[in-house]
């Protein structure tokens, strides 16, 4: 089963949202429908970027998971554009 990841920058949090709850909520949204392999937050060019890695049957299913994660993050913060990638050999290739 292919491995995918969705990554997005995160801007301002909505009022009352704790920073430490954002990444678990994003990963939990994916875990409701697929197996989550990893989750991470990094600082890229001074901005936080979250990443949720998961398995899915195909690009279409992975896109649905990415949209689910984006919707969850959008309810908690101002997200940047999500990037969906698939692991191909030793590299990540863009899906959308």
N, C-alpha and C positions, 0 to 999 in steps of 0.2 A: 504494500500500500504506500503510495507516494507521501512524502512529507512536504508540508506547506508552512508558510509563515505569513502573517499579516503584521505590517509595521506601520505606525503612524505617529507623527509628532502630536504632542498634547499642549494646548494653550491653557487658558484660564480655567480653573475648576469652578463648577457651579457653587453657589452659596451652600454651606453646610456639608460639602463633600470633603472628606479627609483624604489627603494625598496618598496615604498608604493603602487606601481601599480601591483605588482606580485599577491597578494592574490585576489584583485578584478578581475584581468584577469582570474585567475583560476576558480573562482566562476562563472564568466560570461560565460565561455566556457561550464560549466555544465548547466547553466540556459538557454542556447539556446535550450536544448532538454528535460530538466526535471525541477522539482521544487526544488530549493535550499532552504534548511531549515536553514543552518548556515554555517559560514566560520570563521576560526580562525587561528591564528599563535601562536606557543608556542616555547619556547627554551627548547630543550631536550638534555642533555649532552653537552651543549654549542653550539648546532647547531639549526638554525631555522627549524621548522617543520610546514608545512601548512596542514590544514584540511578543506575539503569541504564536508558538509553533505547534502544529497539529498534523494528524494524518487524515486523509480523505480519499475517497475512491477515485475522484477525477477533478478536473479544473472547475466544472460546474458546481459540484458539491462544495469545493473549497471556496468558491466565490460566495456562495450562500453563507458559509461560516464567517467569512471576512465581513460581509454586510451585517451579520448579527453582532459581531464584535464592534463594528463601527457604530451601530445603533446604540449599543450599551454605553460606549464611551461618550457618544454625543449627549446622552442623558446626564452624564456626570461632569463633562468638561467640553471645551471647544477643541475638537480634533482637527488635525491636518488631514490632508488627503491620504487615505490608506493605500499601501502598496502590498499587493499579494504576489508572493513568489513561490516557486516550486523547486525542490532540491533535485538537481539533475547531475548525477555523478558527484563531483566535489564542489559544484557551484550552484548558486541560486539563480534561477531564470525568472524574469517577470511573467506573470500570468495576465495581469491587466494593468 
